[in-house]
């Protein structure tokens, strides 16, 4: 026996051999349980790390999927706007010799139109939309539809509201003024 106290108790007759063996077995069981608990804790940390990594990967995948869906929606919307512009644009031919200047995104742009188109633009019955860097004339209702989808793609020209305090309200700017 490796336990000197157990040997002394046996010689003195205080305990029996079976009681010493039972105590030894219980001691071994406790050691094994403690050892198994340590393994379980180590295993739990590895399991927790794996679960956390899976959750992070799932979150990244969801974010990437959302970005891809947003890009697909943007492409579909752009294609729809292009189709609206191409289907409803007014044809400008060689008879469109008047240069019409307008502002879009803080820059002055130029489009060539005829006198009838100019009158409709001034009255607010036509709008100007941009498709791949080219400006086209479109009816006002189509321009409003495009503006609902993407305001950057359309320039709607409407009649200006007259200011009551404007000192030049009595003086109208001639329509044929070219600047």
Number of C-alpha atoms within 10 A of each C-alpha: 7 6 9 9 10 20 15 12 14 15 11 10 10 9 14 13 12 9 12 17 12 11 12 13 12 12 11 12 12 11 12 12 11 12 11 12 12 12 12 12 11 12 12 12 12 12 12 12 12 12 12 12 12 12 12 12 12 12 12 12 12 12 12 12 12 12 12 12 12 12 12 12 12 13 12 12 15 17 12 13 24 17 13 16 24 12 10 14 18 15 10 15 10 8 10 16 13 16 15 16 13 14 11 17 9 7 8 9 13 14 17 19 22 16 14 10 19 20 13 16 23 16 13 16 19 24 24 24 27 17 16 7 8 9 20 22 25 25 20 19 13 19 27 17 14 23 17 10 15 14 14 12 21 27 23 22 19 15 11 9 6 8 9 8 7 8 8 10 11 7 7 7 9 7 10 9 6 9 6
